[in-house]
Amino acid sequence: MNNPFENALAQLERATSLVSFHPDFLRVIRHPNRQVRISIPVKMDDGRLEVFEGYRVQFNNARGPYKGGIRFHQDTDIEEVKALAFWMALKCAVVNIPMGGGKGGVTVDPKPFTDGEKERLARGWMRGMADVVGPQKDVPAPDVNTTPQIMEWMADEYGKITGDISGAVITGKPVESGGSQGRGTATAQGGFYVFETLREKLGLPEKCTVAIQGFGNAGQVAAQLWSEAGHKVIAVSDSRAAIVNSEGLDIEALVAHKASTRSVGGFEGAQTIESIDVLYQACDLLIPAALENQIHEENVERIQAKVLLELANGPTTPKADDNLFARGIPVVPDILANAGGVTVSTFEWEQNLKKENWSEQEVFDKLKIIMDREALAIADKATQLNTDLRRAAF
Ligand code: NAD
């Protein structure tokens, strides 16, 4: 199995072989500043006590407080969190926001948990981390399997421990509890702005066929945005199944189907296939929006999309990158494509600190300026260096 942190370092080497950086800088940037591991005891509803392992990796804060989401997943470990924290440091620099890179997690499958169990786990994570996070130190956010409600519990716990009730310790909170307008859809929205800005340069038609891996916060909103803009979403997947219809899927009906059955599988008017096969559909645009290491040495030859846009973090391994570059298939990299999430998270932090509430229009206007500007800068850099977009972004 690919170690995501080794992949991240391989990406760094791939990029820094093109441009010379000071060797001291390269030595430092390979190592996280701090790695925190905690044990989180959680009383389950049936009276049992379970203990989960939690993490926070504070990679680099040269640009500002550490920033990055918290993931609850059974496969999460310190190596994964380290890679995700490293990518956050680069991502914040790519979009030029005053934040450093961090990431958190818990090794747990929260799907069978009741709300009470999730709340005790969330509060336990924050109790264990309260002395290392803070509005001027480290500001977490949601990621896979963590929600605005979970952010609210964590913010509340932090307030009880420290007395700081500004909410600026964590972003992605519900709007009525200090969250920002637009945060829930910001990751996919930012990716969509990048897509619109680069579409012609990437050689894509005005109306594209689109396949999306993952149907959570990033993937589901992407399906809605691309389909509302008149593109044809022909395939989507979640962890259980994928569905395909070359005529295009009715996304609103699919959202309702997923909400009631908890899977995209079995959706009427589409063929249900193996989850992984979503990646191999012939389409203009493939959007990985699930987990890392999905497109690798062994399956990259099966990719038929004309362009990839990574809403997930780290979905493409360095060897797969080389293959796609050689085949002339551009990859819009995660540290640009999904940076809308951390950008609006930073807007939320700023609003909490200043006690302001910006309208959704204001949030998206500001987001669009940043995403358009950085997408063009990276595309220009890639042309100038005659390289791929990931190396240019790095
Ligand atoms: P989420 O928990 O809301 O959704 C994850 C989705 O992926 C679910 O639909 C799940 O069923 C699916 N999935 C899981 N394993 C899968 C598999 N093996 N094959 C297919 N689908 C699978 O999480 P999210 O917030 O949408 O995050 C998805 C990706 O986007 C992650 O890589 C995350 O780091 C990245 N990301 C998220 C944000 C954000 O703001 N939420 C920001 C930047 C990047």
Boltz pocket constraint, residues with backbone or C-beta under 6 A from the ligand:
constraints:
  - pocket:
      binder: B
      contacts: [[A, 142], [A, 143], [A, 144], [A, 145], [A, 146], [A, 183], [A, 187], [A, 213], [A, 214], [A, 215], [A, 216], [A, 217], [A, 218], [A, 219], [A, 237], [A, 238], [A, 239], [A, 240], [A, 241], [A, 275], [A, 276], [A, 289], [A, 290], [A, 291], [A, 292], [A, 311], [A, 312], [A, 313], [A, 314], [A, 338], [A, 339], [A, 341], [A, 342]]
      max_distance: 6.0
